Amino acid sequence: TAPNMLACCCHSGRRVLSSDRRARLAMAQLFVLCFMYSTAASPVASSCSSSFEQLTPPKLRSKRARFADAVHNSTAEVQPARSVWDLIVFGFELEMLKLHMRVLHPVVAGFLVTEASIRFQTAKSKPTLLSDGLSAGTLPPYMREKTAVRVLGSDVAESRCKGRVLIGGSQGGVRKRYSGRCFQQQQRLATLEMFLERAGPDDLAVVSDVDEIARPEVLSSLASCHPYSQGAGPMEEGGGLLLSARQFKFGVHCDTGYVWYEGPKVYAARFLRREQRQRPWTAQGFDDLRRVGAFSLATRPRGAWHLTSFGSTLELHRKLTSFGAANLFAQEGALDIDRLTACTARCFELLDRGAPSACPPLTTNRSHGWRKRMGGRLPPRLPGRRITQLAGAELPPPLLAHPEDFPASWFAFLQPPPQAGM
């Protein structure tokens, strides 16, 4: 029968792969099929087969072979299911954090958050919105019950990121350059420290930003069926799993069409602790790990959402002057409020060939004058589709079921603005 033929093929493939590296690479995908076949007969393990089937192996051949070994040797299901911890770097976006935690509260053991008390880009002081809300008891239960926060501020900037340090004494001294990237790395490392203090040997860490939200059903599945599960050797070689994200930008109306591969990432505690024993994690080393992508990691397609630059135009302005991309908007007119509103309402890119996009004002229905100024063309539009109603949109369920619970600015442009001759 077909199943018997597949089983025979799988056993033969295992013998070949053990001795022939070229065949090992060629047969990498077959191991995934073998695993699914071998678990299909087991009532306990059968629930994992569909999870593994949805994983895309790494693109690099050597990594793909290791992934195949990891799946083949993995414990099919952990009893009881391991805990999943959500590691978050936080600055300003409290409403987005509320959505993030509301979506994942039922499936995670805890939210491990490092909150900045300074602005990422400028090192100027800022309120600790999350910590203050937790202390005052003004945040909803799903934010209070499972959340641990560590605040990082100017002391970290000064001691580790050259912030506000004088060279040559207080008189006539030269300030070292502050590194916002370094500060973010320190925040990321602190979440790892919090995780390693709490995690059990089989637990998983989801490393993400506030606006990167893993799909809860994916995390529930990985809690039982993560391919890099227990033990040593090939099961830990892969290091992590990438959850590619469906991206929305400027609000629910702009489905960008992009797939976001920068996060979230899922790591096994065993892998992180093994690396820690071999060489202690540094802030840059852990941040670099997050930047490893689909060439080296297996990917779970459509495993998350990336809801970037949501909020009012003033909130977008603050983000563009506070976070990592602020240097891209230093040109004259780049931060003009009317321009930002015109671009975001119509799902235009904010930059056109490195310069601020000249988006037609919302008050006009004709764009001939603007086209002439721009050489007969309009700014580049995000390549996806424009959403005009929530029904059927691929968004986190709370946004669809209870839009009234979230900022009105996220939904402000569901109705199309004037078309500006387009």
Disulfide bonds with the S-S distance in Angstrom:
Cys10-Cys34 2.11
Cys48-Cys225 2.16
Cys161-Cys182 2.15
Cys254-Cys347 1.99
Cys343-Cys359 1.94
